[in-house]
Amino acid sequence: MDYLKIDDNKAFFNRRENDKDYWHSIDEINKEDLFKLLNLAVESDFKMDEYDEKLLQNKAHQIIYKHLHAKFAEILLNKNKFKDDSENLYKEAWEKYRQTENVNGSSETPGQAV
């Protein structure tokens, strides 16, 4: 699935919802969009147009797309390592939580009265 593209001398990102593509100008991207794209890059078939400065006339689009393309290309190249690192970080946090719970000698849920 395409998530970043260059079309008509402009850069766009796909804010896909309910199995429909909604293409927005790259300069409208926000933090939530980046998190969604990051998740899609790790979890799905993520495709993007190659960066080509000649195809983008807008300087802001050139800068944003160039950096996003580079970062997502790096993530895609290291997708398995990134996924494993993320899962290990979650696993470590969960184990630390469980150890704290066991040390306290309680299996109560947080916020429950003693």
C-alpha positions in Angstrom: 0.0 0.0 0.0 1.3 3.5 -0.9 1.6 5.9 2.0 3.9 8.6 0.7 3.8 9.8 -2.9 4.9 12.6 -5.2 2.2 13.8 -7.6 1.9 17.0 -9.7 5.1 18.4 -8.2 3.8 18.1 -4.7 4.3 15.6 -1.9 1.4 13.8 -0.2 0.8 11.3 2.6 -2.0 8.8 3.0 -4.3 9.3 5.9 -6.1 6.0 5.2 -9.4 5.4 7.1 -12.0 2.7 6.7 -10.2 1.1 3.7 -10.3 4.4 1.8 -7.3 6.5 0.8 -7.3 10.1 1.8 -4.3 11.9 0.4 -3.1 15.1 2.2 -0.4 17.6 1.5 2.8 16.6 3.2 3.0 20.0 5.0 -0.3 19.1 6.9 1.2 16.1 8.6 1.0 16.0 12.4 2.3 13.9 15.2 -0.6 11.5 15.2 -0.2 11.0 11.4 3.5 10.2 12.0 2.7 7.6 14.7 0.1 6.0 12.4 2.5 5.9 9.5 5.3 4.5 11.8 3.0 1.7 12.9 2.0 0.9 9.4 5.6 0.9 8.3 6.4 -1.7 11.0 3.2 -3.8 10.7 2.2 -3.8 7.0 3.3 -3.5 3.4 4.5 0.1 3.4 5.4 1.7 0.1 6.5 5.2 -0.8 7.7 7.0 -3.9 11.4 7.6 -4.1 12.6 11.1 -3.2 13.5 13.1 -6.3 14.1 16.8 -5.7 13.4 17.5 -9.4 9.8 16.3 -9.0 9.0 18.6 -6.1 8.9 22.4 -6.8 7.8 23.4 -3.3 10.9 23.8 -1.1 8.9 22.9 2.1 7.7 19.7 0.4 11.2 18.9 -0.6 12.6 19.2 2.9 9.7 17.3 4.6 9.5 14.5 2.1 13.3 14.1 2.0 13.5 13.6 5.7 10.4 11.4 6.0 11.5 9.2 3.1 15.0 8.8 4.7 13.6 7.9 8.1 11.0 5.5 6.8 13.5 3.9 4.4 15.7 3.2 7.5 12.8 1.8 9.4 11.8 -0.5 6.5 15.4 -1.6 6.1 15.6 -2.5 9.8 11.9 -3.5 10.2 12.5 -6.8 12.0 15.1 -5.3 14.4 12.9 -2.3 15.2 9.9 -4.6 15.9 12.0 -6.9 18.1 13.4 -3.9 20.0 9.9 -2.5 20.6 8.6 -5.8 21.8 11.6 -6.4 24.1 11.1 -2.9 25.6 7.4 -3.7 26.3 8.4 -7.1 27.7 11.0 -5.6 30.0 8.5 -3.0 31.3 5.9 -5.7 31.9 8.3 -7.9 33.8 9.5 -4.9 35.9 5.9 -4.2 36.8 5.2 -7.8 37.7 8.4 -7.9 39.9 7.3 -4.8 41.7 3.9 -6.3 42.2 5.4 -9.5 43.7 7.8 -7.6 46.0 4.8 -5.7 47.4 3.2 -9.1 48.1 0.0 -8.1 46.5 -1.8 -9.1 43.4 -4.4 -6.4 43.7 -5.1 -4.2 40.8 -3.9 -0.6 41.1 -6.3 1.6 42.9 -7.9 -1.2 44.8 -8.3 -0.8 48.6 -6.4 -3.1 51.0 
